[in-house]
């Protein structure tokens, strides 16, 4: 029995032509991640072309495309559901580039704190 669980990374993307390559390269470099699903959510920039090139470089990358949304769905939720349905890993890692201008965790934390202070998040 293999003691190491497999991880499937699911990355919903929309209009991330300038930033998606770095995200995929980072995920592909992590040996724990056995497969990466980049779900292109109807991008109108060059994201699809970048993903196509990346899929030829990284065998663990699978590119999925969304089309029309089913009734009652919103884009990002639908995109991650498509990736999850295809994933075969023991664990699912859902990730996206929330703040691509950030190069460290402190920068991301700063943005999250600002959003919380401005009540950009819904409370329970």
C-alpha positions as CSV (number, residue, x, y, z in Angstrom):
1,X,0.0,0.0,0.0
2,X,1.3,3.4,-1.0
3,X,1.7,5.6,2.1
4,X,1.7,8.8,0.1
5,X,-1.7,10.1,-1.0
6,X,-2.0,11.5,-4.5
7,X,-3.0,15.2,-5.0
8,X,-5.0,16.6,-7.8
9,X,-4.7,20.4,-8.2
10,X,-7.7,22.2,-9.7
11,X,-7.1,25.7,-11.0
12,X,-10.1,27.7,-12.4
13,X,-8.7,30.4,-14.7
14,X,-10.3,33.3,-16.5
15,X,-8.3,35.9,-18.4
16,X,-5.0,35.1,-16.8
17,X,-2.8,35.1,-19.8
18,X,-0.1,37.0,-18.0
19,X,0.0,35.0,-14.8
20,X,-1.1,31.4,-15.4
21,X,2.3,30.1,-16.6
22,X,3.9,30.8,-13.3
23,X,1.1,29.1,-11.4
24,X,1.2,26.0,-13.5
25,X,5.0,25.8,-13.3
26,X,4.9,26.1,-9.5
27,X,2.3,23.4,-9.2
28,X,4.1,21.1,-11.7
29,X,7.3,21.4,-9.7
30,X,5.7,19.9,-6.6
31,X,6.2,16.2,-6.6
32,X,3.1,15.5,-4.4
33,X,0.9,16.8,-7.1
34,X,0.1,14.0,-9.5
35,X,-2.2,15.9,-11.9
36,X,-3.2,19.5,-12.5
37,X,-6.5,20.5,-14.0
38,X,-6.6,24.1,-15.4
39,X,-10.2,24.9,-16.2
40,X,-10.5,27.8,-18.6
41,X,-13.6,29.6,-17.7
42,X,-14.4,31.3,-21.0
43,X,-11.4,33.5,-21.2
44,X,-11.4,36.3,-23.8
45,X,-7.6,36.9,-23.7
46,X,-4.8,34.5,-24.7
47,X,-5.2,32.2,-21.7
48,X,-6.3,29.3,-23.9
49,X,-3.1,29.5,-26.0
50,X,-0.9,29.8,-23.0
51,X,-2.5,26.7,-21.5
52,X,-2.1,24.8,-24.7
53,X,1.6,25.5,-24.8
54,X,2.0,24.6,-21.1
55,X,0.2,21.2,-21.6
56,X,2.9,20.2,-24.1
57,X,5.6,21.0,-21.5
58,X,3.9,19.4,-18.5
59,X,2.5,15.9,-18.8
60,X,0.5,16.2,-15.6
61,X,-1.5,19.2,-16.9
62,X,-5.0,18.7,-18.2
63,X,-6.8,21.6,-19.8
64,X,-10.5,21.8,-19.6
65,X,-12.8,24.4,-21.1
66,X,-16.2,25.6,-19.9
67,X,-18.9,26.5,-22.3
68,X,-22.4,27.7,-21.5
69,X,-23.2,27.6,-17.8
70,X,-26.0,25.2,-16.8
71,X,-29.0,26.9,-15.1
72,X,-28.3,27.9,-11.5
73,X,-24.4,27.8,-11.8
74,X,-21.9,30.6,-11.7
75,X,-18.6,30.5,-13.5
76,X,-15.9,29.7,-10.9
77,X,-18.1,27.2,-9.1
78,X,-18.9,25.4,-12.3
79,X,-15.2,25.5,-13.4
80,X,-14.0,23.8,-10.1
81,X,-16.8,21.3,-10.3
82,X,-15.6,20.2,-13.8
83,X,-12.0,19.8,-12.5
84,X,-13.1,17.9,-9.5
85,X,-15.2,15.5,-11.6
86,X,-12.2,14.6,-13.6
87,X,-9.7,14.3,-10.8
88,X,-8.4,11.0,-9.6
89,X,-6.3,12.1,-6.6
90,X,-6.9,11.1,-3.0
91,X,-6.8,14.8,-2.1
92,X,-8.2,17.7,-4.1
93,X,-6.3,21.0,-4.0
94,X,-8.3,24.0,-5.1
95,X,-6.2,27.0,-5.9
96,X,-6.2,30.2,-7.9
97,X,-4.2,33.4,-8.2
98,X,-6.0,35.8,-6.0
99,X,-3.4,38.5,-6.1
100,X,-0.9,37.8,-8.9
101,X,1.1,41.0,-8.2
102,X,2.1,39.5,-4.8
103,X,5.3,37.6,-4.6
104,X,5.0,36.5,-1.0
105,X,2.5,35.5,1.7
106,X,2.7,38.8,3.5
107,X,1.4,40.6,0.4
108,X,-1.5,38.2,0.0
109,X,-2.3,38.5,3.8
110,X,-2.3,42.3,3.5
111,X,-4.9,42.1,0.7
112,X,-7.0,39.7,2.6
113,X,-6.9,41.9,5.7
114,X,-7.9,44.9,3.7
115,X,-10.8,43.0,2.1
116,X,-12.0,41.8,5.5
117,X,-11.8,45.4,6.9
118,X,-13.8,46.7,4.0
119,X,-16.4,43.9,4.6
120,X,-15.8,42.5,1.1
121,X,-16.4,39.0,2.5
122,X,-19.8,37.8,3.6
123,X,-19.9,36.8,7.2
124,X,-21.7,33.7,8.5
